[in-house]
Amino acid sequence: LIIIADRLAGGSAGSTLFAGGVVAFYSAVVLAIARLLRGSLGGTRYRLVTDEMPHTRDLFDLCEAVAIARRDGSLLREAQLFQTILRLYRSPETLLRLTGGALKRD
């Protein structure tokens, strides 16, 4: 059994390009760039709440208390503090009362 095939210029990269077509290659490049842009710019809506808090010292102290409880081995206290943080982030009204009513202005 003898198979005869033409060689493509460019090796495996060239054969992949020509096998999928120029349109497929262009689509892959555009989708990759779009994913990079979305990843760098798309997360701002999730950070907006925490970035605009004016007085975060109490929240920061609560996070430090979780770290201290973990370091001391007090797992029950750590779990209670962590649940408190989760409840705060799930309730925007409570978070607003804790960190201040006005937004931070630059």
N, C-alpha and C positions, 0 to 999 in steps of 0.2 A: 504494500500500500504506500503510495507516494502522494504527498500533498504539496501543491505548489501555491505559494502566497506571495504577494508583493510586500516588501518591507516599507514601513512608513518612516519618514524622516522624523527625528526627534526622539526616538526610543519609546519608552512606555508613556511618558507624558504626552508626546505627540499623538500616540495611538489612542490614548484616552480622550484627548481633545477632539480628534476626528471621529472617533466612534460615537461620542455623545453629541457631537455637532457644536458649532460655534454658538448657537443660541443657548444650548444647555450650559456651556462654559460661562457665557455672559450672565445668564440667570444665576448661576452659583456665585459669581463675584458680587452681583448686586445684592443677593440675599445675605451674603456674609457681611457686606458693608452695612446693610440695614440692621442686622442683628447687633453689630458693634455700636451703632448709633443708639439703638433702642436700649441697650444695656447701660450705656453711659448716661443717657438723658432720661430714661423711663423710670428710674427709681426715685425721682424727686417727689412724686406724689406721696410716697410712703415716708419720706424723711421730713416732709413739710411740717407735720405736726410737732415733731421734736426740735426741729431747727428754729422754729419761731417762738419757742417758750421763753419768756423773759426771766423767770426766777426758777432755776432748776436745782438749787442747792438741796432741797428736801428730797427730791427724786434721786439725786446723786448719792445722798447719805443712805437712802434705802438700798441702793445697789451695793454700796460699800458694806452695809450690814449683812447682805447676803454673802458677800465674799468672806467677811469675818466669821460668820456662822459656819461656812464651809471649811475654813481653815481650822476652826476650833473643833470640828467634828460634830457639831450640833445639827444633825440632819433634819430633825423635826422643826427647829427654829428656821433653818434655811428654807425648808419647803413652805412654811407659813409666810415668810417674807417674800418669797418668789410669787406665791399666790396673790399677795397684796399688790405687787407690781403688775401682775397680769390683770387684776381687777381694775387698777388705775388706767391701764392702756385700753381696756375694753370700755371704759366709761369716760368719754370726752368731757362731760360736765365736771366730773370729779377731778380729772386731770387739770382742767382749766382753773378750778378753784384752788388747787394745790400750787400751781405754778404762776398764777396771776392772770388777770382778765385781759390785759392789753397785750397786743403782739409786739415783739421786739422790732425796733426800727433801727436801721443802720445809718 
